[in-house]
Amino acid sequence: MGEVNGAGPARISAIAALDEPTRRRLYEFVVRQPAPVSRDEAADAVRAPRNTVSFHLEKLVAEGLLEAVYQRRTGRSGPGAGRPAKLYRRAPGQIAVSLPDRRYESAAHLLADALVEAQATGEPPRTVLDRRARELGRDLGRDARGAGTGVTQALEALGFEPRRSGDTVTLVNCPFHTLAQQHTELVCGMNLCLLTGLLEGLEATDVTARLEPAPEHCCVRLHPAGHDPR
């Protein structure tokens, strides 16, 4: 997704809106759902009164972080179908500062370190980058395992926004989004190595990372080990 349009003060206002803990939890809940959610669903998720949730949801809409849509959930139309429900979903765009989570500094360090090592050793830069990304992933995975963190939580901490669909885990956000758009093969390969290393560090032998690019998603998906996508 692209950056939020408008001047700096508008972006700062949107970021400030998420400083309130309940509002931040609401935003995180809504954007991780595959379909728009109602106020009641949001209230149940964050365990807050419906009136409080309604206020915060409208604030998030006003700041351009969420958008409201009206849909009938009964599947019926015409007379007797009832009024459309007001639902909420992620608004188009992003706040470049932190929403969704972007980790360009981490990518910059990986790329710079790989280039320096490649110049010193004569090894191909791409080979060095992939190896370093995998090593970094292993270190992150070991740290997460030591803290008792599972795969989903580790992916969330890295900003990938994992979403499970059956046995598959789709990564809704790419922490290196803009770089991946401009240098797709290089960055997606780095991402695959990073996540492969993460799973190794977590000792998650029942899961494997595969390169499966899809619009508006990270280029990597997780499948059960031994899964054949063909």
Protein Blocks (a to p, Z undefined) as FASTA:
>chain_A
ZZdeddfklmmmmmmmmmpmklmmmmmmmmmpcbdcdfklmmmmnopafklmmmmmmmmm
mnomaccddddfklpgcehkapadddddddedddfklpccddfklmmmmmmmmmmmmmmn
opafklmmmmmmmmmmmmmmmmmmmnopafklmmmmnonopadehjbccdfbafklmmmm
mmmmlmmmmmmmmmmmmmmmnopakbccdddddehiafbdcddehiafZZ
